[in-house]
Amino acid sequence: MTPDMTQPDNHYSIDVFGFNQTERLMLSSIFGLAARRDPSFVQRDAGATRPADLYLVDGSDPAAMSEFHAVRARYPAPTVLVGDADPQSGLPAMPRPIQWARLLQSFDDAVLGDAQPAPANSAAAGVFDKTMVLRRTGAPAPAAATPAAPMRPAAAARPQPRPKQSTDTVLVVDDNATVRKFMEAKLAPYGFSADFAETGEQAVGLTGTKEYTCVFLDVVLPGIDGYQVCKLIKSNKQAVKRTAVVMLTSRSSPFDKLRGSLAGCDEYLTKPVDENQLLEVIAKFLPSARAAAA
């Protein structure tokens, strides 16, 4: 294969083998988030000439496993396996259902993981170290007789994912400082520009002067409540199309959810928020996802 000389060092392409249609749709959203990070992960295009940097495999699909083994024999690369463990390769498997946060973490572990490097005099270290270095810099990968374990940095030297610059903005409206800090930590890896408000009045003022991709809105606020804030945001015709309002509250009764829906909110999440559900909602309202849905 001819290498892609434009591929940046912090950008990994992933070959996906197997998975049903529902899981494929979920993976598409996950890649939407993973592409926003540094290191970033994107699904390898079918017509790409450059070998993949990472494999994501449905371990429960015999046809997918067969195809994966044939490709990996020619182009060794780190692998993330979902479903049944594979005794032939000795690869550990991640259980179903697919969890967003765990899968994103597994991508990081696969290429920046905490496994100790192989001994310098081992054959696996010599072959795979050169393979990874050459492929990450765009040079052709040398042939390997058998798949080898990836050589990865020690845990102490592992770099942390960094956000990429983004024009997408998020507003978090909550009078609880702990919730604001939690949301800040969860949004940071994906490069969103985040603003924070403690009252409904502050939120209305910010949304009146700035366009947000998504507003995470508590219901119980000092001053006007979240339902009123949501109605005011959605009264802006541009916001209806471009801004998603997600209620993020401890009120979980059917009546409260109905009030949120009547106010115009796009999603209703209850505290304590599940991280996988939060990531799913963030991906759902990315501009690219909203355009595809439209």
JOGIHU-V668210 format. One record per backbone hydrogen bond with DSSP energy under -0.5 kcal/mol. CO is the residue of the C=O (numbers start at 1). NH is the residue of the N-H. E is the energy in kcal/mol with one decimal. If there is no record, write none. Layout:
CO|NH|E ; CO|NH|E
This chain:
1|3|-0.5 ; 3|5|-0.8 ; 4|7|-1.3 ; 8|11|-1.4 ; 10|39|-0.6 ; 10|40|-2.4 ; 12|42|-2.3 ; 13|53|-1.9 ; 13|54|-1.3 ; 14|44|-3.0 ; 15|56|-3.0 ; 16|18|-0.5 ; 17|58|-2.2 ; 20|24|-2.4 ; 21|25|-2.1 ; 22|26|-1.9 ; 23|27|-2.9 ; 24|28|-2.1 ; 25|29|-1.5 ; 26|30|-2.3 ; 27|31|-2.7 ; 28|32|-1.3 ; 29|33|-1.4 ; 30|34|-3.0 ; 31|35|-2.1 ; 33|36|-1.8 ; 34|37|-1.1 ; 34|41|-1.2 ; 36|164|-2.0 ; 38|162|-4.8 ; 40|12|-2.8 ; 42|14|-2.4 ; 45|48|-1.6 ; 53|78|-0.6 ; 54|15|-2.4 ; 55|80|-3.2 ; 56|17|-2.7 ; 57|59|-1.1 ; 57|82|-2.8 ; 58|61|-1.6 ; 60|62|-0.7 ; 61|65|-2.5 ; 62|66|-2.3 ; 63|67|-2.2 ; 64|68|-2.5 ; 65|69|-2.6 ; 66|70|-1.8 ; 67|71|-2.0 ; 68|72|-3.1 ; 69|73|-1.7 ; 70|74|-0.7 ; 71|74|-0.9 ; 71|75|-2.4 ; 78|55|-2.1 ; 79|81|-0.5 ; 80|57|-2.4 ; 81|94|-3.2 ; 82|59|-3.0 ; 82|60|-0.6 ; 85|87|-0.7 ; 86|89|-0.5 ; 86|90|-2.1 ; 86|91|-0.8 ; 91|86|-1.1 ; 92|81|-0.6 ; 94|83|-2.9 ; 99|103|-2.6 ; 100|104|-2.6 ; 101|105|-2.2 ; 102|106|-2.1 ; 103|107|-1.8 ; 104|108|-1.7 ; 105|109|-2.6 ; 106|110|-2.2 ; 107|111|-1.3 ; 108|112|-3.2 ; 109|113|-1.2 ; 114|155|-0.6 ; 119|122|-1.8 ; 122|126|-1.9 ; 123|127|-2.3 ; 124|128|-2.6 ; 125|129|-2.0 ; 126|130|-1.1 ; 127|131|-1.9 ; 128|132|-2.8 ; 129|133|-2.3 ; 130|134|-2.6 ; 131|135|-2.4 ; 132|136|-2.4 ; 133|137|-1.2 ; 134|139|-2.1 ; 135|138|-0.9 ; 150|152|-0.7 ; 154|157|-1.1 ; 155|158|-1.4 ; 162|38|-2.5 ; 168|193|-2.5 ; 169|213|-2.8 ; 169|214|-1.2 ; 170|195|-2.7 ; 171|173|-0.5 ; 171|216|-3.1 ; 172|174|-0.6 ; 172|197|-2.5 ; 173|218|-2.2 ; 175|177|-0.6 ; 176|180|-1.9 ; 177|181|-2.3 ; 178|182|-2.4 ; 179|183|-2.6 ; 180|184|-2.2 ; 181|185|-2.2 ; 182|186|-2.0 ; 183|187|-2.1 ; 184|188|-1.9 ; 185|189|-0.6 ; 187|190|-1.7 ; 187|192|-0.9 ; 188|191|-1.7 ; 192|194|-0.8 ; 193|170|-2.5 ; 195|172|-2.4 ; 197|174|-2.3 ; 198|222|-0.6 ; 199|203|-1.8 ; 200|204|-2.4 ; 201|205|-2.2 ; 202|206|-2.3 ; 203|207|-2.6 ; 204|208|-1.2 ; 205|209|-0.6 ; 206|209|-1.1 ; 206|210|-1.4 ; 213|244|-2.0 ; 214|171|-2.3 ; 215|217|-0.6 ; 215|246|-3.3 ; 216|173|-3.3 ; 217|248|-2.6 ; 219|221|-0.9 ; 219|226|-2.9 ; 222|200|-1.3 ; 225|229|-2.0 ; 226|230|-2.7 ; 227|231|-2.1 ; 228|232|-2.2 ; 229|233|-2.4 ; 230|234|-2.7 ; 231|235|-0.9 ; 233|236|-1.4 ; 235|237|-0.7 ; 236|240|-1.6 ; 237|241|-0.8 ; 238|241|-0.5 ; 238|242|-2.1 ; 239|243|-2.6 ; 242|244|-0.5 ; 244|215|-3.1 ; 244|246|-0.6 ; 245|247|-0.6 ; 245|266|-2.8 ; 245|267|-1.4 ; 246|217|-3.0 ; 247|269|-3.6 ; 249|271|-1.9 ; 250|252|-0.7 ; 253|257|-2.2 ; 254|258|-2.1 ; 255|259|-2.3 ; 256|260|-2.1 ; 257|261|-2.2 ; 258|262|-2.7 ; 259|263|-1.8 ; 260|264|-0.7 ; 260|265|-2.4 ; 261|264|-0.8 ; 267|247|-2.5 ; 269|249|-2.3 ; 274|278|-2.4 ; 275|279|-2.6 ; 276|280|-2.0 ; 277|281|-2.2 ; 278|282|-2.5 ; 279|283|-2.5 ; 280|284|-2.1 ; 281|285|-1.4 ; 283|286|-1.3 ; 286|290|-2.4 ; 287|291|-2.2 ; 288|292|-1.9 ; 289|293|-2.2 ; 290|294|-2.1
